[in-house]
């Protein structure tokens, strides 16, 4: 028996499921840098320690209805929580709209979830947890065995992504005598190469460098930073990777079209 599913249902399901996964990503963002378990204990207020009930843990809605505060101690709850949930919901929706109900959509959404966690942890703590980047390299390559970009491009992407940043970091250290890039950035770009291949990892690096330079210059001009101000480069890599995953192929084709 054929069942007609209204066209609005799959996008709505993607948004709702994505928001729920975003709630779990918030747990990862808070606990991974602190070395805490992702499973136990359950969600609780970080100020008073009260365990959250199910109705205090509804993605986005609970934060809005409680005015961004804990129900018990009224301590403020960071707006990053609903933002992460909303962004994850949009990532799920984007994955569905771009790739449909396919295995590639699932892999790209998983990739986006990892990037969201890495983006926020690097922004808040300047940390890119190995528990995400190292397994991400392996998972990205394994997925490439039967999905784009293919195993050859994935391996080259890992080598190029990790190798280029490692060479830059090593060269900077030898010339300046101080670290300019952390190994977390190297492993993150290697992970991006595993999922996207060598062409898109280069595009990611270009976009991240350009956006980071623009922000850096803006901070210097506004006197909020100086030439030695440490920008969380992983956040720019994550943004560049999302853009590359969604629109990178047309951008690369457009660029190489100038040489044909």
QUIZIPE-V787214 format. One record per helix or strand of 3 or more residues. SS is the DSSP state (a for helix, b for strand). FROM is the first residue (numbers start at 1). LEN is the number of residues. If there is no record, write none. Layout:
SS/FROM/LEN + SS/FROM/LEN
This chain:
a/7/28 + a/54/3 + a/61/5 + a/80/20 + a/103/23 + a/130/15 + a/151/26 + a/183/14 + a/198/24 + a/233/27
